[in-house]
Amino acid sequence: MKKTILYNNHIQLKAKMIIFSGYHMPLQYISSIKEHLSVRTSVGLFDISHMGKIILTGNDVKNFLQYLTTNDLFQLKSYQAQYSCMINYKGGIIDDLIIYQISNNKFLLIVNAINTEKNKKWILDHIKLYNPNNIYLLDITHKYSILSIQGPKSIMTLQKITNIDLENMPFYHFEIGTLAGIKEVLISRTGYTGSIGFEIYIQNKYSNFIWNKILDIGHIFNIHPCGLSSRDSLRLEMGYRLYGNELSENITPIEAGLSWITKFNKKFISRDLLQKQKTEGKHKKLISFIINDKRIIIPRNGHILKNQNNIPIGTVTSGCYSPILKKGIGLGFIENINMIIYNSTNYFISIKNSNIPIKIVKLPFIKKV
């Protein structure tokens, strides 16, 4: 099992550690609910250094990535980022990723840790097919750390130690500047929580210093170090997908509700297949639901979704307790898109041989903070 550079910091902070995507990672420190609420009301700090980090360079690299991913990369300019996904020849999602355009000839890809090697192989295989002399891949996963500082007080916290104007940085933009005296630090207005926040890309040798500096500066805002548990409940409140749950090589972006990052005005792998699927509308569909019961009941991956006739119609992929709504919330797939009626109470989740009423709602569960 691998460790991030900040492993000892997590141990010193008495984090409960688990194995996640092949890494020792903090699940929570004191309370996942307190960490969740800290991000929603003030500021929280995450170590997400396990994420894969891949640099692609070359004169024709933008056209290459345009074909490999579903979103329109030509909408992107330097110092902007874009959420996208790579898909296979059956339309399934190899991975969802964020692409940073550093220049027209240089891109940074942030991929899911569990998929890093698979992504590299897929890209390298297609470089050989496309133009082996013009595009180059560099894996910097183990050379750089990523810290995510999230919450409405994240700007005030981070601005104290950087020369970058964070207040006026648009969402999904980034700059490279100085942070706590460290030069050439990439700071992006991105995150996986739905709250205002930033992600910081730094060389490993500076990560301990920056981690401790942010916690020290953020103490006036009651900053909390945050683990995977609160990261999961935060992303679920926004309906953000998780690879391995809502996304996989057997799930298409259309089925996962990612049509908004699937641009049919360009050529990409499996475009015609996905366009046909969207046009015909005969596919499973990702839905979001709230437990419609006064009791605190938490849906879990694998729970069966049923209609009013007690007939199974789908399966839960993710679920948690929402500290904001104070209810159980979840995502899952309904087998047929035509079965979905929003705000209907004629749906149930089967838990321990009991049918618990749920209400299908539109995302996000809460507004962005």
DAJOZI-V60112 format. One record per residue. N is the residue number from 1. RES is the residue in one letter. D_FIRST is the distance of its C-alpha to the first C-alpha in whole Angstrom. Layout:
# DAJOZI-V60112
n = <N N>
res = <RES RES>
d_first = <D_FIRST D_FIRST>
This chain:
# DAJOZI-V60112
n = <1 2 3 4 5 6 7 8 9 10 11 12 13 14 15 16 17 18 19 20 21 22 23 24 25 26 27 28 29 30 31 32 33 34 35 36 37 38 39 40 41 42 43 44 45 46 47 48 49 50 51 52 53 54 55 56 57 58 59 60 61 62 63 64 65 66 67 68 69 70 71 72 73 74 75 76 77 78 79 80 81 82 83 84 85 86 87 88 89 90 91 92 93 94 95 96 97 98 99 100 101 102 103 104 105 106 107 108 109 110 111 112 113 114 115 116 117 118 119 120 121 122 123 124 125 126 127 128 129 130 131 132 133 134 135 136 137 138 139 140 141 142 143 144 145 146 147 148 149 150 151 152 153 154 155 156 157 158 159 160 161 162 163 164 165 166 167 168 169 170 171 172 173 174 175 176 177 178 179 180 181 182 183 184 185 186 187 188 189 190 191 192 193 194 195 196 197 198 199 200 201 202 203 204 205 206 207 208 209 210 211 212 213 214 215 216 217 218 219 220 221 222 223 224 225 226 227 228 229 230 231 232 233 234 235 236 237 238 239 240 241 242 243 244 245 246 247 248 249 250 251 252 253 254 255 256 257 258 259 260 261 262 263 264 265 266 267 268 269 270 271 272 273 274 275 276 277 278 279 280 281 282 283 284 285 286 287 288 289 290 291 292 293 294 295 296 297 298 299 300 301 302 303 304 305 306 307 308 309 310 311 312 313 314 315 316 317 318 319 320 321 322 323 324 325 326 327 328 329 330 331 332 333 334 335 336 337 338 339 340 341 342 343 344 345 346 347 348 349 350 351 352 353 354 355 356 357 358 359 360 361 362 363 364 365 366 367 368 369>
res = <M K K T I L Y N N H I Q L K A K M I I F S G Y H M P L Q Y I S S I K E H L S V R T S V G L F D I S H M G K I I L T G N D V K N F L Q Y L T T N D L F Q L K S Y Q A Q Y S C M I N Y K G G I I D D L I I Y Q I S N N K F L L I V N A I N T E K N K K W I L D H I K L Y N P N N I Y L L D I T H K Y S I L S I Q G P K S I M T L Q K I T N I D L E N M P F Y H F E I G T L A G I K E V L I S R T G Y T G S I G F E I Y I Q N K Y S N F I W N K I L D I G H I F N I H P C G L S S R D S L R L E M G Y R L Y G N E L S E N I T P I E A G L S W I T K F N K K F I S R D L L Q K Q K T E G K H K K L I S F I I N D K R I I I P R N G H I L K N Q N N I P I G T V T S G C Y S P I L K K G I G L G F I E N I N M I I Y N S T N Y F I S I K N S N I P I K I V K L P F I K K V>
d_first = <0 4 7 10 13 15 12 15 17 16 16 19 20 19 17 16 12 11 8 9 9 5 5 7 10 14 16 19 20 24 25 24 27 28 26 27 30 30 29 32 34 33 30 26 23 20 17 16 14 11 14 15 18 21 24 27 30 34 37 37 33 34 36 33 31 34 34 30 30 32 34 36 35 38 39 36 38 36 34 34 31 31 29 29 27 27 28 28 32 32 32 28 26 23 22 23 23 25 27 28 32 32 35 36 35 31 29 25 23 21 19 16 13 12 15 15 15 18 20 20 21 24 25 25 27 30 30 31 34 35 35 33 35 35 31 28 25 23 19 18 15 14 17 18 17 19 20 22 25 27 31 34 34 31 34 36 33 32 35 36 34 34 37 36 38 36 39 40 37 37 34 32 33 32 33 32 33 33 31 31 33 30 31 30 28 28 28 29 30 28 26 24 26 30 31 32 29 28 24 24 23 22 21 18 21 23 20 20 24 25 22 25 28 27 27 30 32 31 32 36 34 32 29 26 22 21 18 17 20 22 21 21 25 26 25 27 30 30 30 27 25 21 20 19 22 25 24 23 24 27 28 31 31 34 33 30 33 32 36 36 34 35 38 40 43 41 39 36 34 35 37 40 38 37 41 42 40 41 44 45 43 42 38 36 35 33 34 34 35 36 37 40 41 42 39 35 34 30 29 26 25 27 30 33 35 39 43 46 47 43 42 38 38 34 31 29 26 25 27 27 29 31 32 34 36 35 35 32 32 30 30 30 32 36 37 40 40 44 43 42 44 43 44 45 45 45 41 39 36 36 34 34 38 39 40 39 41 39 40 39 39 38 36 35 35 36 37 35 35>
